[in-house]
Amino acid sequence: MRSKASSSADGPLVSVILPTYNRYDFLGQSIGSVLGQSYRNIELIVVDDGSTDATEDLVRSLRVPVRYVCQENRGVAAARNRGLAEAQGELIAFQDSDDLWHPAKLDLEVRLLHSRPAVGVVYTSHRIIDLENNVIGGRWKQLHSGRITEALFRSMFIIMPSTVVRRSVVDRVGQFNTALRINSDYEYWLRASLVTEFAAIEESLVDERQSPNRLTGAKAEAADLQYRMLLRFYREHGGHHVIRPAVAAQALAAAAWRAGRALRKEGLLDAADDMFTTSLKHHYSLRAMWARLRLRWSRFSLHPTAGTSVEPPAAQPSAPARRKAA
């Protein structure tokens, strides 16, 4: 059953942080979807991360209550941090400059937070749209509520524009990690999951725009950096306190395998081999063993005189060895 939402000018102030960089073509639609919310008590903060297009002219021409902040290009994490510093609301929402909100989104999320004080972050399901706003897909990952650290460590199922977080939680979690050029949102929600409960709204209330111009190399880099981020979170940022060792081992093995697969597609064979080996060190799996064996065999076949040795498949470790901590 579709939830109902009513127009509201009451309730807590929601600060909407919208970072942008050279997204002139879609920014107006994104802003319009924020200002078209049935929940009216909002402030919209557009953080221009050094755009070189006509972003500023567009925002100033809208003649709507938008706070426009411009900074040198420092990346999306720094732009979101600037928005957090500017925000006055009791609740914080995040929008991306090419995505769209459904009109009831904020109203439903604010109502949920009001009714469930223990929840610090609420997020929704979403649809995928193309450049012409046609729906081309939907969510395929399971959403989770409650204490979600283990589930989130296994898989990133939260998109940034779907979230609303209490300011009190932001104050505990801190800023986005500007050292992470990729995955800063993932790492932020992992840290937040250590201090609060999450609640999922199964209804699709965000349209996430998918660009066809994603390069394989970018995917390989993203997968590799995601593995390294997860490893640091588990070992250095408190993950090991709440994530069971067996769960961490399997999740890190899967992340390393994904990175190896992406690197192999990019032709970075040495790096791919290293990641498949890393995956096996975390947790034995036939897919990682087979991927590494096939990679080494293909390299040997291409260069049979290079002295490359192909290791036979290792014996599957015993159950106790598989449960070894990550």
C-alpha distance (Angstrom), angle and dihedral (degrees) to the residues before:
residue distance angle dihedral
M1 . . .
R2 3.80 . .
S3 3.78 113.5 .
K4 3.79 118.9 -121.2
A5 3.78 123.8 -130.5
S6 3.76 130.4 -169.6
S7 3.77 132.4 -150.5
S8 3.78 111.0 -91.9
A9 3.80 135.4 -173.8
D10 3.79 91.5 167.0
G11 3.77 130.3 73.4
P12 3.79 129.7 65.6
L13 3.77 122.2 -29.8
V14 3.80 112.1 -99.6
S15 3.79 115.4 -152.3
V16 3.80 110.1 -152.6
I17 3.80 113.5 -156.4
L18 3.80 114.4 -158.6
P19 3.82 115.9 179.5
T20 3.78 116.6 -167.2
Y21 3.77 139.9 -178.7
N22 3.79 120.6 -178.0
R23 3.80 95.7 -30.0
Y24 3.79 97.6 131.3
D25 3.81 93.1 139.3
F26 3.81 94.6 60.6
L27 3.80 105.2 21.0
G28 3.78 95.2 89.5
Q29 3.80 91.9 55.1
S30 3.79 91.5 47.6
I31 3.80 92.5 50.7
G32 3.79 90.6 46.0
S33 3.80 91.6 55.1
V34 3.82 89.7 53.9
L35 3.79 94.8 47.7
G36 3.79 90.2 45.2
Q37 3.81 93.5 63.5
S38 3.79 118.6 128.1
Y39 3.80 86.4 -136.0
R40 3.79 102.9 77.9
N41 3.81 107.3 -175.9
I42 3.78 97.0 92.3
E43 3.78 140.7 122.6
L44 3.79 116.7 -152.4
I45 3.79 117.4 -149.0
V46 3.81 115.6 -169.6
V47 3.80 110.6 -163.7
D48 3.79 110.1 -162.0
D49 3.80 106.7 -155.1
G50 3.80 95.2 -155.0
S51 3.80 99.9 -62.2
T52 3.79 116.7 -170.5
D53 3.81 95.7 -161.3
A54 3.82 128.2 74.3
T55 3.82 94.9 -73.5
E56 3.80 95.1 125.1
D57 3.81 93.3 48.2
L58 3.80 90.0 50.2
V59 3.81 95.2 50.8
R60 3.80 94.0 45.6
S61 3.82 91.6 47.8
L62 3.81 93.6 57.0
R63 3.81 93.5 78.9
V64 3.79 91.0 -150.6
P65 3.80 130.1 121.2
V66 3.80 99.7 -83.6
R67 3.79 125.7 143.0
Y68 3.79 107.7 -139.8
V69 3.81 117.8 -158.0
C70 3.79 122.6 179.3
Q71 3.78 127.8 -163.8
E72 3.80 138.8 164.1
N73 3.77 114.5 -81.3
R74 3.81 105.6 -82.6
G75 3.78 103.3 144.5
V76 3.77 136.6 -92.7
A77 3.81 95.5 -72.6
A78 3.81 91.6 56.7
A79 3.81 90.4 45.3
R80 3.80 91.4 53.5
N81 3.79 90.1 47.5
R82 3.81 89.4 53.4
G83 3.77 88.5 51.4
L84 3.81 91.2 50.9
A85 3.81 89.5 52.2
E86 3.81 90.6 52.0
A87 3.80 97.1 42.8
Q88 3.81 119.7 108.5
G89 3.79 99.2 179.7
E90 3.78 130.8 112.6
L91 3.80 86.0 -136.8
I92 3.81 127.5 43.9
A93 3.80 124.7 -151.6
F94 3.79 127.8 -176.8
Q95 3.78 127.4 -145.6
D96 3.80 129.9 -179.2
S97 3.77 121.6 -135.7
D98 3.80 96.5 -116.8
D99 3.83 101.7 37.1
L100 3.80 130.7 89.1
W101 3.81 133.5 -135.8
H102 3.78 123.7 -146.4
P103 3.84 111.1 -123.4
A104 3.83 96.1 -109.8
K105 3.80 96.7 48.1
L106 3.79 101.8 101.7
D107 3.79 94.6 37.2
L108 3.79 92.6 56.2
E109 3.80 93.1 45.0
V110 3.80 94.5 47.9
R111 3.81 90.2 48.9
L112 3.79 91.2 51.8
L113 3.80 92.8 49.7
H114 3.81 90.3 48.7
S115 3.79 92.1 52.1
R116 3.82 95.8 44.3
P117 3.82 112.0 45.1
A118 3.82 93.7 178.9
V119 3.81 91.1 62.6
G120 3.79 113.3 90.9
V121 3.81 100.3 174.9
V122 3.79 129.5 35.4
Y123 3.79 125.0 -173.1
T124 3.80 137.5 172.8
S125 3.76 141.5 -142.3
H126 3.80 118.6 -99.4
R127 3.79 147.1 -158.4
I128 3.81 129.4 -130.9
I129 3.80 119.0 -122.6
D130 3.80 133.3 -175.6
L131 3.77 129.5 -131.8
E132 3.81 90.9 -78.3
N133 3.83 93.9 50.4
N134 3.80 93.5 -105.7
V135 3.80 113.6 148.3
I136 3.80 107.3 -117.1
G137 3.79 101.9 165.2
G138 3.76 148.4 -12.8
R139 3.76 143.6 -139.1
W140 3.77 114.3 -52.8
K141 3.79 100.6 174.7
Q142 3.79 124.7 85.3
L143 3.81 115.9 -107.7
H144 3.80 121.0 -135.1
S145 3.81 135.4 -155.2
G146 3.79 133.8 -164.0
R147 3.77 120.4 27.1
I148 3.76 98.8 -1.6
T149 3.82 105.4 170.6
E150 3.80 96.2 115.9
A151 3.79 93.9 44.1
L152 3.80 91.8 46.7
F153 3.80 91.5 47.6
R154 3.79 88.7 57.1
S155 3.80 95.4 48.4
M156 3.80 139.9 -0.2
F157 3.80 106.0 -122.9
I158 3.83 100.5 156.0
I159 3.79 121.3 90.2
M160 3.77 116.2 -156.1
P161 3.84 99.2 -124.9
S162 3.81 90.8 56.3
T163 3.81 95.6 61.9
V164 3.80 136.7 97.9
V165 3.81 118.2 -179.7
R166 3.78 132.1 -174.1
R167 3.81 115.3 -111.0
S168 3.81 88.3 -128.5
V169 3.81 88.9 61.6
V170 3.81 92.2 47.8
D171 3.79 89.1 53.0
R172 3.81 89.6 55.5
V173 3.79 97.4 42.4
G174 3.79 96.7 43.8
Q175 3.78 128.4 -157.3
F176 3.76 132.8 -20.4
N177 3.79 112.8 -90.4
T178 3.81 105.7 -103.8
A179 3.81 90.8 -168.3
L180 3.80 87.5 71.6
R181 3.78 109.4 79.2
I182 3.81 87.9 179.2
N183 3.82 129.0 31.5
S184 3.81 96.7 19.9
D185 3.82 89.0 134.3
Y186 3.81 92.4 50.8
E187 3.79 91.8 49.6
Y188 3.80 91.3 47.2
W189 3.80 93.9 55.3
L190 3.78 90.6 45.9
R191 3.80 89.2 56.6
A192 3.79 90.8 44.9
S193 3.79 90.4 51.8
L194 3.80 88.8 63.1
V195 3.82 92.2 63.2
T196 3.81 108.0 32.0
E197 3.77 148.3 24.1
F198 3.80 122.2 -99.7
A199 3.80 127.3 -146.2
A200 3.79 125.2 -156.6
I201 3.80 125.6 -149.5
E202 3.80 106.9 -154.8
E203 3.80 93.9 -154.9
S204 3.82 115.3 99.7
L205 3.80 104.2 -116.8
V206 3.81 100.3 156.8
D207 3.80 131.4 61.5
E208 3.79 109.6 -149.7
R209 3.79 113.8 -157.2
Q210 3.78 116.0 -133.8
S211 3.76 118.5 -153.1
P212 3.81 118.2 -148.6
N213 3.80 91.0 -148.1
R214 3.79 98.1 81.0
L215 3.79 109.1 135.0
T216 3.79 123.9 -142.2
G217 3.79 90.6 -127.8
A218 3.78 90.9 56.7
K219 3.80 89.9 51.7
A220 3.80 91.1 50.8
E221 3.79 91.8 50.2
A222 3.79 91.8 46.4
A223 3.81 92.8 50.9
D224 3.80 92.5 47.7
L225 3.80 93.2 48.1
Q226 3.80 91.6 45.9
Y227 3.80 91.1 57.3
R228 3.80 91.5 50.0
M229 3.81 91.6 47.3
L230 3.81 91.6 51.8
L231 3.79 91.5 48.6
R232 3.81 91.8 52.0
F233 3.79 92.3 46.3
Y234 3.79 91.6 52.4
R235 3.79 97.0 44.1
E236 3.80 103.6 31.8
H237 3.82 111.0 19.5
G238 3.76 104.7 51.5
G239 3.78 102.3 -85.8
H240 3.79 93.0 121.5
H241 3.80 90.1 61.6
V242 3.82 93.9 65.2
I243 3.81 107.2 17.7
R244 3.79 114.8 82.3
P245 3.84 112.8 -122.6
A246 3.81 93.4 -120.7
V247 3.82 91.4 51.3
A248 3.80 91.4 47.7
A249 3.80 92.4 48.6
Q250 3.80 92.8 52.2
A251 3.81 93.6 44.2
L252 3.80 93.9 48.3
A253 3.80 90.7 46.0
A254 3.80 90.1 52.4
A255 3.84 91.9 47.9
A256 3.80 91.4 49.9
W257 3.81 90.7 48.1
R258 3.82 90.9 51.5
A259 3.79 89.7 50.0
G260 3.81 91.1 49.2
R261 3.79 91.6 49.9
A262 3.82 92.1 50.0
L263 3.81 92.3 46.5
R264 3.81 91.0 49.5
K265 3.81 90.9 53.5
E266 3.79 88.6 52.0
G267 3.80 90.6 52.5
L268 3.80 94.7 -112.7
L269 3.78 92.4 134.2
D270 3.81 100.6 166.0
A271 3.80 91.1 50.8
A272 3.81 90.5 45.5
D273 3.78 91.4 51.7
D274 3.80 90.2 50.9
M275 3.80 91.8 52.0
F276 3.81 93.7 48.0
T277 3.80 88.2 51.1
T278 3.80 90.3 48.0
S279 3.80 89.6 51.5
L280 3.79 90.7 54.3
K281 3.80 91.3 49.3
H282 3.80 90.6 56.3
H283 3.79 96.2 44.2
Y284 3.79 133.1 -14.3
S285 3.79 115.1 -114.8
L286 3.78 132.5 164.5
R287 3.80 92.1 -133.3
A288 3.81 92.9 57.4
M289 3.81 92.3 43.5
W290 3.79 91.6 48.5
A291 3.82 92.3 45.5
R292 3.79 91.7 52.4
L293 3.81 93.2 44.3
R294 3.81 92.6 48.6
L295 3.81 91.3 47.3
R296 3.79 92.9 51.1
W297 3.78 92.8 44.7
S298 3.81 91.8 51.3
R299 3.79 90.8 50.6
F300 3.79 91.1 48.3
S301 3.80 90.8 49.4
L302 3.80 91.3 52.3
H303 3.83 93.7 46.1
P304 3.82 107.2 24.6
T305 3.81 93.1 162.7
A306 3.78 95.7 50.8
G307 3.76 92.8 90.6
T308 3.77 92.8 -115.7
S309 3.76 112.6 162.1
V310 3.75 123.0 -148.6
E311 3.75 112.5 -145.2
P312 3.79 116.8 -140.6
P313 3.80 115.8 -119.7
A314 3.78 110.4 -78.8
A315 3.75 118.9 -119.4
Q316 3.78 111.9 -94.5
P317 3.83 108.1 -100.7
S318 3.72 121.6 -117.6
A319 3.80 120.9 -94.7
P320 3.84 93.7 -101.8
A321 3.80 90.6 52.1
R322 3.82 91.0 50.8
R323 3.76 90.2 55.4
K324 3.79 92.1 57.3
A325 3.81 112.8 130.0
A326 3.77 118.7 -97.3
